[in-house]
């Protein structure tokens, strides 16, 4: 698998690991606030993270992401 957008920083935050072995997670390119929610089998998730050289979202970014997601879900 090839790296998506090799010149951009990529981020991942695991939402949860399901009993059936799937990983639900947020994936962002460039800025953590602009993300998509994805679901992959565990092995595919690991490969996805390695191939895309992702960084896991830190505590400060996580707070910004929570606020942003609430705004998208509930409005201002």
C-alpha positions, 0 to 999 in steps of 0.5 A: 500500500502506498502512503496517502499524501506523503508531504502532509502530516497525518493523525489518528485517534482510536475511538474504540476497538470492537469485540469483532476485531475492528478498530474505529478511529478518526483519521486526519490529514494536516489538521486534526479538526478536519477528520473522517471516521474510519473502521478497519480490521485490526491488522489493516489498521496497523498497516494503514498507520505504518504505511501513512506514518501517522502520529497519534493525537496528543492530549491538546489536539484531542481537546480541540477535536472534541470541541470541533466534533461537538460543534459539527454535531450540535451546532454553535 
